[in-house]
Amino acid sequence: MTDRSVATVIEKTGMSESEARATLAKGNPQGRLFEPSEVTASALWLCGEGSEGINGQAIAISGGEI
């Protein structure tokens, strides 16, 4: 998804890839883009012990972005 967003920014603005990524990162409260491994870690946590009580929830891996 991020790669598509970066490609769209590049296409519409003519920015370089690094500029497009920096622009997208600025919109996040943590000032960064998230790595696929962070999403994987959350999914694995949901499959492991200690998450039995979690159901029917949307887990936003967004760094506080609304």
C-alpha positions in Angstrom: 0.0 0.0 0.0 2.8 2.4 0.9 4.5 1.7 -2.4 1.3 2.6 -4.3 1.0 5.8 -2.3 4.6 6.8 -3.0 4.1 6.1 -6.7 1.0 8.3 -6.7 2.8 11.2 -5.0 5.7 10.8 -7.5 3.3 10.8 -10.4 1.3 13.8 -9.3 4.1 16.0 -8.0 7.3 14.9 -9.7 9.0 14.3 -6.3 11.8 11.8 -5.9 11.0 8.6 -4.1 12.8 9.7 -1.0 11.0 13.1 -1.0 7.6 11.3 -1.5 8.3 9.0 1.4 9.4 11.9 3.6 6.2 13.8 2.7 4.0 10.8 3.7 6.0 10.3 6.9 5.4 13.9 7.9 1.7 13.2 8.1 2.2 10.6 10.8 2.5 11.7 14.5 5.6 9.5 14.9 7.1 11.1 11.8 7.8 7.8 10.1 6.3 5.1 7.8 5.7 1.7 9.3 7.5 -1.5 8.4 5.7 -4.7 7.3 7.4 -6.4 10.3 5.4 -4.2 12.6 2.1 -5.4 11.1 3.4 -9.0 11.2 4.3 -8.6 14.9 0.8 -7.4 15.7 -0.8 -10.3 13.8 1.4 -12.8 15.6 0.6 -11.4 18.9 -3.1 -11.9 18.2 -2.4 -15.5 17.4 -0.4 -16.1 20.6 -1.0 -16.5 24.3 -2.4 -13.5 26.1 -4.7 -12.3 23.3 -7.5 -14.7 24.0 -9.8 -11.9 25.2 -9.3 -9.8 22.0 -12.0 -10.2 19.5 -14.0 -8.0 17.1 -11.5 -5.2 17.3 -9.9 -3.1 14.6 -6.2 -2.6 15.5 -4.8 0.5 14.0 -1.1 0.3 13.4 -0.8 4.0 12.7 1.4 5.6 15.3 -1.5 7.8 16.5 -2.7 8.9 13.1 -6.4 9.5 13.0 
